[in-house]
C-alpha cells in the first residue's frame, strides 16, 4: 500500500499535463502511486497519460467512457486509489520539489490526522509567483492536530480540494464524493473540514496554482456559473442533516455571500444579460440560508448581491465604463481627428450585417505568396468557392476597416493589430509561421535579447480573439497552447503552405529553376540562415561567396542571406532574399543549408537533403532558447565550419544513407500531416463544418513529393543501346 495516491484529472490541458506529471514523478519521496484520469479529453491528454503509464509503473491510467467533469473524474480516481492518503492535483498545476517528503514528515509528526492543509502559490503568465495571502492561517505554531473549532480561520482559505491531504480511511468512512458541475470543491471542502476529527497544517508552498488566462473552467464566461447555487444547497443540506454542525451556519453564510459577490462582479464569469437573473437567485439564496440573528457581512457590493439590486448594479457598471472611455479619449495626438473618424467608420461598419461569404487574408511579412494564409486562400477557392476572398490592403484606411468589420472569416499568420474588434459571428483563423524551434510567445519573457520591445499584454489580447490555430504536428500544438494560452481550438491538420510539395510536378521544378537562372545539371543549394536576436546587423554566419568557391563549379547557391555586393551576371550565386514564394524556392533547390531556421521542418516534408551549420548553436540556444536539441535529433548532417559544410557536399554525405535515415525520422516526427491535403482539411472544418468527414491522412512514408532535379538525374534510366540483329562478332583474344 503506497503512502500517497496522487489523483490527476485531465481535460484539455495537453500543453501543461506533461509538466504536471513530471512534477509528481520527480519527487524525492518515492512511496506513491499516480492515478491520471483522462476525462474523455478531445485533445492529446489521453495519449500523454498512456505514454507515462507505459514507461513508469507508478502511473495508473484511467480513461472515462464519456466526459463527466472534474468532480466525477476525481471520484473515479478515488475508487482506484490504494494509498494511505489522497492528494488531488489539477492537470495544469504542479507540485513543488520535495513536497511529498515534507507531507510525509508532517503527517508523522502530527499523529496521522484526517486532513493536512498546506499552502500554495499562484503562478501567472508573466512569470510572477504570489503566495496565498492567507498563509498565516497555516502556521504550525500551537497544538497539532486540532479540530476545526480550534482553527476556524481555515474556512477562509481557498475552497479547493488540491491544497489538502486526506486520510483515505476517513474519506471512505464518511462517504465523501465530489458532485458534478462547476464549483464542485465547495460541497467537498466545507463538509470535510467540519467532519474531520483531527486536522494539521503545513506552512509550506506545495502546489503551484497556474493562473491560466483562458481555458480555466472558472474563468470561462458561461451560464454554468449558476451551478454555484446548487453546490451551496448541498453544503447547507449537509448542515441540516447534522444538527451538531449548525454552529457553522453563520460562517458558511458569509463565505457563500463572498463567493456569490465574486462571481457577480468579475467581468469574465457571467454571460451578457444574465446578471439580473443571477442576482435574483442570489437574493433568494441569502434569504433561504440565513438563520435568524445571523450577522450580515458589511460591504457595498455584498449588499447589492444580498438584496439582488440588479438595476443599481447595472447603473454602476455603465458609469465605470464611461469613466474608462473618458480616460482612453484623453491625450490623443495631433492626428486624433482622422483616427476618430476612422474609428467611427469602423464602429458603423460593425453595426451592418456580417458578410457570410467574405474571407479576409493577411500575412506578415507581406507580400508573401508562399505563406500559410496564401495557401489557405487557394484552398478556400478550391473547396469553398462560394466564399469571396480578399487580401488586406494598405492599413489605416476606410477600406481596411470596412473589410475588417464585414468579413466573416479573418486569416492571418501574425496579427491584425490592436485595432481589431472581433464581432460575434466572425471566425479568426491564426495560421502561425511554421513549426517553432526558438522560443516564442510567453516563453520569451526570460529571453530579454529576443523579446526586446515585445508587448506581451497586447500579444495576449490578440490571442483572446483567435478561434482556430493551425498546427503541423503535436510539438507545435503543445507549444502554441502553452506559449499563447487562449480559448481557441487547435487544428492539428498540417501546414497548408506545404501542400504545394505534394502537388508540384517535375515540369514545375524545371520551370522554377529556369526562372531563377539555375544552370541545367547544377546542384542548387538553398541557404537560409536564422535571425540572430543578439546582433544588430544580420551578417550571415557563412560567407556565401567563399562557400561557393569551396563547393566548386557543380553547385549553385540560392541565398536568402543579405549579400555585401550584388553577384555578377551569370554567377552561380543567386540572391533570392526578396523572392516572395518560399515553397517555390524549396521546390527549385536540391538541398537546404540552414542553421536554426524553422524552414527545416517544412523542407523535411519535401524529403530532400538538409544540412545544418551548427557553429553557434550554444549562443542561439542561450539567447533565444530552443524547444529541441537539434544536435540530438537533426534532419541531416551537422557541420560547424564552412570547410566542414563544403566537405559534407563534396563527399556526398549530404545525400547519403545516414542522411536519409536522419531525415526520415525527423520527417516522421514533424511532418505527419504534410500529405497535400492540409488546406482542404482546414476549409472543411472551419467553413463547411464537416470535421467528422475529413479525408484520411497519408503517412509520411507513403507520400511521394516531387523529386529534385539532382535526384532525378541520379535515378534517370541509362540510355538504351541498339542491339545488332545478326550473330555477335568473335573478337580475337576474348
C-alpha positions, 0 to 999 in steps of 0.5 A: 500500500503506497503512502500517497495516491496522487489523483490527476484529472485531465481535460484539455490541458495537453500543453501543461499535463506533461509538466504536471506529471513530471512534477509528481514523478520527480519527487524525492519521496518515492512511496506513491502511486499516480492515478491520471484520469483522462476525462474523455479529453478531445485533445492529446491528454489521453495519449500523454497519460498512456505514454507515462503509464507505459514507461513508469509503473507508478502511473495508473491510467484511467480513461472515462467512457464519456466526459463527466467533469472534474468532480466525477473524474476525481471520484473515479480516481478515488475508487482506484486509489490504494494509498494511505492518503489522497492528494488531488492535483489539477492537470495544469498545476504542479507540485513543488520539489520535495513536497511529498517528503515534507507531507510525509514528515508532517503527517508523522509528526502530527499523529496521522490526522484526517486532513493536512492543509498546506499552502500554495502559490499562484503562478501567472503568465508573466512569470510572477509567483504570489503566495496565498495571502492567507498563509498565516492561517497555516502556521504550525505554531500551537497544538497539532492536530486540532479540530476545526473549532480550534482553527476556524480561520481555515474556512477562509482559505481557498475552497479547493480540494488540491491544497489538502491531504486526506486520510483515505480511511476517513474519506471512505468512512464518511462517504465523501464524493465530489458532485458534478458541475462547476464549483464542485470543491465547495460541497467537498471542502466545507463538509470535510473540514467540519467532519474531520476529527483531527486536522494539521497544517503545513506552512509550506508552498506545495502546489503551484496554482497556474493562473491560466488566462483562458481555458480555466473552467472558472474563468470561462464566461458561461451560464454554468456559473449558476451551478454555484447555487446548487453546490451551496444547497448541498453544503447547507443540506449537509448542515441540516442533516447534522444538527451538531454542525449548525454552529457553522451556519453563520460562517458558511453564510458569509463565505457563500455571500463572498463567493456569490459577490465574486462571481457577480462582479468579475467581468469574465464569469457571467454571460451578457444579460444574465446578471439580473437573473443571477442576482435574483437567485442570489437574493433568494439564496441569502434569504433561504440560508440565513438563520435568524440573528445571523450577522450580515457581512458589511460591504457595498457590493455584498449588499447589492448581491444580498438584496439582488439590486440588479438595476443599481448594479447595472447603473454602476457598471455603465458609469465605470465604463464611461469613466474608462472611455473618458480616460482612453479619449484623453491625450490623443495626438495631433492626428486624433481627428482622422483616427476618430473618424476612422474609428467611427467608420469602423464602429458603423461598419460593425453595426451592418450585417456580417458578410457570410461569404467574405474571407479576409487574408493577411500575412506578415511579412507581406507580400508573401505568396508562399505563406500559410494564409496564401495557401489557405486562400487557394484552398478556400477557392478550391473547396469553398468557392462560394466564399469571396476572398480578399487580401488586406490592403494598405492599413489605416484606411476606410477600406481596411476597416470596412473589410475588417468589420464585414468579413466573416472569416479573418486569416492571418499568420501574425496579427491584425493589430490592436485595432481589431474588434472581433464581432460575434459571428466572425471566425479568426483563423491564426495560421502561425509561421511554421513549426517553432524551434526558438522560443516564442510567445510567453516563453520569451519573457526570460529571453530579454535579447529576443523579446526586446520591445515585445508587448506581451499584454497586447500579444495576449489580447490578440490571442483572446480573439483567435478561434482556430490555430493551425498546427503541423504536428503535436510539438507545435500544438503543445507549444502554441497552447502553452506559449499563447494560452487562449480559448481557441481550438487547435487544428492539428491538420498540417501546414497548408503552405506545404501542400504545394510539395505534394502537388508540384510536378517535375515540369514545375521544378524545371520551370522554377529553376529556369526562372531563377537562372539555375544552370541545367545539371547544377546542384542548387543549394538553398541557404537560409540562415536564422535571425540572430536576436543578439546582433544588430546587423544580420551578417550571415554566419557563412560567407556565401561567396567563399562557400561557393568557391569551396563547393566548386563549379557543380553547385549553385547557391540560392541565398536568402542571406543579405549579400555585401555586393550584388553577384555578377551576371551569370554567377552561380550565386543567386540572391533570392532574399526578396523572392516572395514564394518560399515553397517555390524556392524549396521546390527549385533547390536540391538541398537546404543549408540552414542553421536554426531556421524553422524552414527545416521542418517544412523542407523535411516534408519535401524529403530532400537533403538538409544540412545544418551549420551548427557553429553557434548553436550554444549562443542561439540556444542561450539567447533565444532558447530552443524547444529541441536539441537539434544536435540530438535529433537533426534532419541531416548532417551537422557541420560547424565550419564552412570547410566542414559544410563544403566537405559534407557536399563534396563527399556526398554525405549530404545525400547519403544513407545516414542522411536519409535515415536522419531525415526520415525520422525527423520527417516522421516526427514533424511532418505527419500531416504534410500529405497535400491535403492540409488546406482542404482539411482546414476549409472543411472544418472551419467553413463547411463544418464537416470535421467528422468527414475529413479525408484520411491522412497519408503517412509520411512514408507513403507520400511521394513529393516531387523529386529534385532535379539532382535526384532525378538525374541520379535515378534517370534510366541509362540510355538504351543501346541498339542491339545488332540483329545478326550473330555477335562478332568473335573478337580475337583474344576474348 
